[in-house]
Amino acid sequence: MIFQTKTKTPITPITETERSAFCREETDLETKPLVEETKSKARWQKIPIEYMRLTPDELDTRISKSKNKLKEKIIILGHHYQRDQIIKYTDYQGDSFKLAQYAASIPELEYIIFCGVHFMAETADILSKKHQKVILPNLTAGCSMADMAITEDVLDCWEDLNELVGNNIVTPITYMNSTAAIKSICGENGGLVCTSSNATEAMKWAFSNREKILFIPDQHLGRNTGKKLGIKLDEMVIWNPFKELGGNTLDSIKNSKLILWQGHCSVHTRFNIDQIENAKKKFPEINIIVHPECTMDVVDNSDFVGSTEYIIKTISEGAPGSIWGVGTEINLVNRIAKQNTDKTIFCLDSMVCPCSTMYRIHPAYLCWVLESIESGKIINQIEVDKKIINNSKIALNRMLALE
Ligand code: SF4
């Protein structure tokens, strides 16, 4: 047998090396002029200097004015992990799929300004109408997890798995947090996309058709979901894209049910058991609620586990006076706390670490893209290749058929 995967030097995505760029000990996440924020050790898209110097108040006036002028043509969407100073300008907020679905439901608007990260803007482009233009205010707003699954590596893995176990034995499932190219590979090969709310249903569907699953790119969501379905840990293998056969033996792959791509979220893997134990010592009656991108031990030691929308709903419906230790992104945790003043709500991680790529959507970028549209210039448009759109839609539609 000739395998495509070879052992190579591991490459860490730049978005992952920059993951701590905005971590701080104090809880101040107030927006400063971009010229100050760009002193952090992260890449920022170049922007005219005029915008870099504007104060938050000046930006506020200009964004509001521009938004008002363009109101017949644009919609501004905001992911829950965006900073408050962006959320306040958004017309609709949600998780990645909810936002993309919403984008698909408003064909009358020409411009979709997507305040989120790159893969989300791609999904909005896939689901929106041809005449609509999707704009990502800052092109360096990527996602470290999506960047851990490179198209060529996934294709090599796919070829090797088929060579080793045969065709039509493995179903590829990709989490929404992946590039359009990976969604397309799944669509083309009998697979589908899933979100953190329907990963269980997606796996059940896949197992009803084929024996094995290749789950890309989040190993933790894959493992936590597989465990929930009763798959034993020794029936799961990790696929390390930098090693031949993903670092596995032929037998371990043949005996596995779930092949987990070696990817993770740099925000959710910050949570650990010590943080949960400390929170429980301080508040014995606390409810621990975390996102399934957290590691298995964190998930196993939590009272509630679910998607971003689930976390928001569960806490909001909690009893007045209840206490919540939350394992998800800090901008969202702070916002839930502000909206639920009858409860005690805090992030399990005492270090304040926003998602470093989401955080790069600074109001100066929003102002820049809006004023550019006003002057007839479209910048930062996200356009997915036509063939990729078609195959990605197949994978997304298979997911929609689950619900
Ligand atoms: S929170 Fe994690 S998965 Fe979400 S955009 Fe940030 S790095 Fe990516």
Boltz pocket constraint, residues with backbone or C-beta under 6 A from the ligand:
constraints:
  - pocket:
      binder: B
      contacts: [[A, 81], [A, 117], [A, 142], [A, 143], [A, 144], [A, 145], [A, 146], [A, 177], [A, 264], [A, 265], [A, 266], [A, 267], [A, 268], [A, 329], [A, 355], [A, 356], [A, 357], [A, 358]]
      max_distance: 6.0
